[in-house]
Amino acid sequence: MKRAHKLLVVGGGAGGLELVAHLGLAKHSNVEMTLLDGRPTHIWKPLLHEVATGSFNSGQDELNYFSHSAENNYKFLLGWMGGLDRKNKIVKVDALKVGGKLLCGPRDLHYDTLVMAIGSVPDTFGTPGATKHCLFLNSPHDADELRLKMLIQGLSIIYGASEVPKLRIGIVGAGATGIELAAEIHHTIESLAMTGFKLDNLETTIIEASPRILSMADEKLAQFAKESLEKKNIQILTDTKITGVTDKGFILGNGTFLKKELRVWTAGVRSPRWLTKTGLSTNHQSRILTNDYLQSVDDPDVFAIGDCSATHVQPGMQGHIKILPTTAQVAHQQSVWLRHYLKKRIIDGDTSGAAPFEFRSQGFLVSLGHRTAVGSLAIIRGMKDYQVKGHLAKGLYVTLYRKHQAAIFGVPKMCSLLIGDQFHYMAMPELKFH
């Protein structure tokens, strides 16, 4: 009997999880599929700003890999990748500890085909003090920590226990994450009015090194977003570099000091630096260099998708970006393409005639708070993007998460979750204040 082909996917983010979900449902008997991740649950990363502000309940909506794997015909292993032996096709897994207790020692996972989908980590660009004195928004734990600190500071102001009469928040980076976080914080503080906290007590500042916010967007859309934020009394500092961070605030490039009790860094991401020690070629952001078929340039049996892959844009794509951006949209399209390619490669045994991966931008959407958003949609390829603002854009923004749910659960279950969420929102408080 022919040995089952071992397909190992490292990383259960948007790309990796969608890949195993679809391949698992196909029920290929001669493929043994395993997902490795260091966390037992998954939550869609673009929603972390809502987790941080309490408008999205991660405890209710996160996916458990153990139960999902049982329902979708793949095996889940809990653990962090620690190394790669390409010669013997082995992924090294670090010892697993939970609460200081050793659950199991180091493990070796054998593979025939390896898919790296490990995502990204914050990049502080070597800014002194940033790692020590800033909060980040890279995981549910990060989001919960930020929400708890905002809540404690807010309550201490209400009860007169704070030395500072304002909730002063500094957000570094005016990309989608920073903009969405600032707008969502404003909405949360509005809802705190019932506790006695007033919007006058909130002082939010976005700090951006570029000349304007949302540098990837059309200038008119960026201006719309800027005006929307300023109506919420959110201060925006552009062309402003940060040369250092302390436990009191930010040291700006012009020598001034910006006092902020809460400091959040959303300015950039990179792949984990340990990827440079795997023997795979990487770029300056530690992202794995791939060919047009998402294979490592060093090894045809190793694929990389999502934030950890450095895939060049195709000739003819507009813009100055040479490597595809670290977005959920890219990860989703790479996952969809790769599942079809792996079927040809592993099941059919023939990839001749397979077209290389080609990213087709569908535009972007950025939430500006509870009822508004801004973005552009690439409705017809090759034509100018269609710009959307306000309620319509917000409605489209909400559908992005439902699309992700459909990819990992299937359309019927996504519809059930949608209906269930509507009843939950009717019965429960709008925000999570704990």
N, C-alpha and C positions, 0 to 999 in steps of 0.2 A: 504494500500500500504506500502510495506517495506521501512523503512527509508534508504536513501543512506548512504553508509559507508564513513566516513570522513577520507581521507588520507591527512595528512599534511606533507609536505617536507620543512624543514628549511635549506636554503642555496642553491643558484643557481650556484654553481661551476660546475666543470666537472661532478662529480657524480650525484648531485641533479638535474641538468638541463637535463642530458641525461635520467635520470629515468622518470621525468614527461613528457618528449618529447615522449618517446616510449609508456608509459602507456596511455597518452592522445590520441594518434593516434588510440589506440585500441577501444576507444569510449564505455567504459563500463557504461551503463546508471545508474547502481546502485552504482557507485563510484563518490564521490565528491572530486576532487583532488585540493589542493591548494599549491602553492609555495610561501614561505615567504623569502624575502631578503631585506637587507637595501640599496641596490643599484638598480637603475632602469635598468642597462645594465650589460651584461656579456662579458668578453673577456677571452680567454683561457690563464690561468696563466703561462704556460711554455713559452709564447711569450712576457712576460713583458719586458725581456731584450731588445727585438727588439723595443718595444714601447718606452723604455727609450732612445734609440739611434736614433730614427726617421726612422728606416727601416721598421717599421710596423705602419700603420696609424690606431690608435684605433678609431678615429672618424668615419672612413669609415667602419671598420670591426666589431665593437662591435655589439652585439645582444641586442635588446630591449625586455625586458621581457613582457611588456604589449602587443605588437603586436604578439610576439611568442606564448603567452598563448592563444590569440584569435584564432590563426591558429592551435593550438594543443590540444584544448579541456581541458584546465586546467585554474584555476583562479590564478592570481598573485596578491599578496598583498605587498606593499612597507612598510618596517619597520624592526626594529631590535628586535630579541628575547631578553627578559629581565628576564625571569624566567620560571619555570616549576612546575605545580601542577599535579603530577602523579595520586593522589587519585581521582581527579575530571576530569582528562584527559584534562587539559587546558594548553596552551602555553601562557605565558604573553608576550605581545608586548609593548615595550616602546612607549612613546609619540613621534610623528613624527614631527620634525622641519626641515625646509629647508630655509637656509639663515636667520636663527634666527626667522622665522615665524612659529607659531604652526599650523600645518595642521590638526592634529587630536590628541586626547588624548590617554592614554593607552587603549589597547584593550585586550580582551580574545578570543583566538581561540580554539575552541573545536575540539577534534580529537578522532578517534577510533584507528588509527594506525599512529604513528609518526616516521618520518625518519629524523635523524639528519645528515646533510651534510654541516656543517658550515665552513669547511676548517680549516685553521691554521693562526697563527700570528707569527711574528719574535720572536726568542728567543735569548736574549743577554747574557744569563747565569749569570745575575747579574753583568756584567762588568760595573764598574763605568763610567758614562758619555756616554755610548753607545747609550742609548735611546734618549738623548738630542742632541748629536752631530753627529749622523750618519743618513744617508738616508737609506731607505729600499726599497724592491722591492716586495711588497705584494699586490699591487692594481694598477689599471690604474692611480690613482692620484699620487701614489708614483713614478711611471715611468715618468709621465709628469713633476713632480717636478725635478727629476734628469736630464731629458733632458733639461729643461729650465736653470738649474744652470750650466750645462756643456756649453750650448750655450752662456750664459752671460759671463762666465769666458773666453771662447774661443775668443769671440768678444772683450772683454776688453784687451786681450793680443794683438790681431791684431791692435787695435786702440791705444795701448800704455797707456791704462788707468789702467792696473793692476800693482800692486807692485811686483807681482811674474811673471817672464817671462815664466813660464811653467804652463801647465794644469796638476796639480799633483793630481792623483786619487788613493785612497787606497781602495781595495776591501777585506773585511774580509770573508774568506771562499773559499776553492778551490774545492767545489762540483760543480755539473753541472751548477747551476745558476751563481756562481762567475766566472767560466771559460768562459761561454757563454757571460756574460756581458763584460768581459775584451776584448775578441776577437771582439765583435760587436762594442765596443767603438773605437778600432783601425780602423775598416773599416769606421766608421763614420768620424773620423778625416782625413783619407785618402781622403774622398769625400769633406772635407772642404778646400782642397788645392786651389779650385777655389776662395776662399775668402781671400787667403793669409796666412792661418794657415798651418804650417808645422808639419810633424810628429815629428820633433826634439823638438817641443814644448810640446809634450805629454809625461808624465811620469806616467805609470800605474804600480802599485805594488799589487800583490795578497798575502795575509797573511794567512797562514794555520797552525793550531796547530799540525796537524798530520804529520807523517814523509814524506808523499808525497801527491800529488794532486789526485783527483778522487779516493779516497780510496775504493770505491765500485767496481772499474774496475780492470781488469787484469793489472799487472805491466807493460807489454809491451805496452798496450794501453795508460796507464797513461804516460809513457815515450814519446810516440808519441805526445800526447797532450802537454806535457811540452816543447818538442823541437819546436813544431809549435808555441806556445806562445812566446818562447824565440826568435824565428826568427822575431817576431813582436816587439822585444825589450820590452816585458812585463816582469818585474822583478817578480820572485816567491820566497817567503820566507816560507819555510816549517819548522816544528819543532819550530814554533814561536808563543808564547802566547801573548795575549794582556791583560794588567793589568789595562788599563784605556784609555779613549778617551777624548780629549779636542776639542775646536773649532779650534785648529791649527793642530791636528794630533793624532797619536797613541803613547801610552806609552807601550813599549814592555817589555816582561818578563825579558830580560837581563838588563833592566834599561835605554836603549837608547830610543830616541824620534824620531819618523818618521813623518816628516812634510807632511801633505796632506790637501789641501784646500777642496777637496771633499772626503767624507768618506762614503762608502756604506757597509752595514752589510748584508751578505748573509749566515752567518755561521750556522744557525739552525732555526727550527720552532717548535712550540708547539701549542696546542689548547688554546683558550681563557680561562683565569683563572676562569671566572665566571661559567664555566661548573662544577666546583667542588662544586658549591652551588645549583645544580639542584636536588641533592639527588641521582644522578646516580654515580656508582662507576667509578673512573678514576685512571689513573696511574700518575707517577711523571711529565708527560708532559700535564696533564689535559685531556688526550684522554680517551674517553669512553670505558670501558672494555666490550667486546662483547664475545658471544659464537661463535660456528662454523656456526651459522645461522645468524650472524651479528646482533643478538638481544642483547640489554643490559643485562648484567648478573643479573640485578635487576628487569627487567620488559620486559616480552615477547612482549608487544605492542609497544616498543620503539626500533628502529633499528638505527644503526650508520654506515655510510660509508665514505670513503675518509680519509682525513687527521685527522678528529676528532675521528676516531675509532681506538681502540687498539685491533687488531685482531691478535692472535698468528699464526705464520707460522705453516704449517702442518708438521708432523714428516717426515723426509726424505729429506726435502728441504736443500740444501747446504748453507753454510755460518753460521755466528755467530749471525745473526739478529734473535731475538726472537719475535719481533712485526713487522708486515708488514710495509714497509717504506712509507713515505708520498710522493707518486708519482701519477701523472695523470694516469699511467698504472694501479695501484691498484684501484683507484677510478672508472675507466672505467669498470674493470672486476667485481667489487662489484656491480656497477649499473646494469650491464647486468644480473648478477645472481639474484639480488634482484627483478628485475621486473618480472622474471619468478616465483620466490617464492611467491611474493605478489599476483600474479594472482591465484596461487593455493590456497593461504590462504584466499583471499578476495572474489574472483569470484567463484572458485570451492568449497571452504569451506573444503578442504582436503589437508593436507600437508604430509600425510603418504607416505613414499617412496621417499620424496624429499631428494636429496643428499646435504650435507653441502657445504658451499662455499669453494672452493679450488683455491688458487692463482697459476697461471701458468706463471712464469716469461718469458717474450718474449725478454729479454735482455735490452739494453739501448743504447741511442744515444745522443751524446753531440756535439753541433755545435761549430766549431772552427773558425768561421768567414763566409765570404760571399760565399766561394766555397768549403769548406772542413768541415769534421766532423769526429768523431771517435765513435766506439761503438762495441757492440757484439749482435748477434742475436741468440735466442734459437730456431733454425729451427725445430729440432726434439727433443721432450721431452726426457730427460734422457741421451742425448748425449752432448758432449762438445759444448759450444757456438761457433758460427762462427764469427770471428773478421772482422770488416770492417773499412776502413779508407778512407780519401780523398773524391773525387767527388761522389763515390758510396754511401758512408755513408751520405753525405750531401743530395743526392737525396732521400734516405730513410727517413732522418730526416724531410724533407719538407712534406712527405706524412702523418706524424703523425697528423698535423693540419687538413689535408683534411679528415682524418679518424674521427676526432672529429666533423668536420662540417657535415659529413654524419650521425653521431649519433644524432645530434640535429636538422638537417634539412631534412634528407633523401638524398639518393644518387642522384636523379635527380637535386635537388636544389644545392647540393654540386658541381655537374658538371657545372651548370650554373654559380655559383660563381667563379669557377676555370677559366672558359673562360672569365668572366668579369674582373677578376683580371689581366689576361694577357693583355687585351686591356688597362686597367688602367695603368699598369706599362710601356706600350709602350708610352702612351700619357703624363704621369705625371712625375715629378722629382722622382728620386730613393729614396730620403730621405726627411723627414719632418723636416725642420729647423725653426719651429715656435711652 
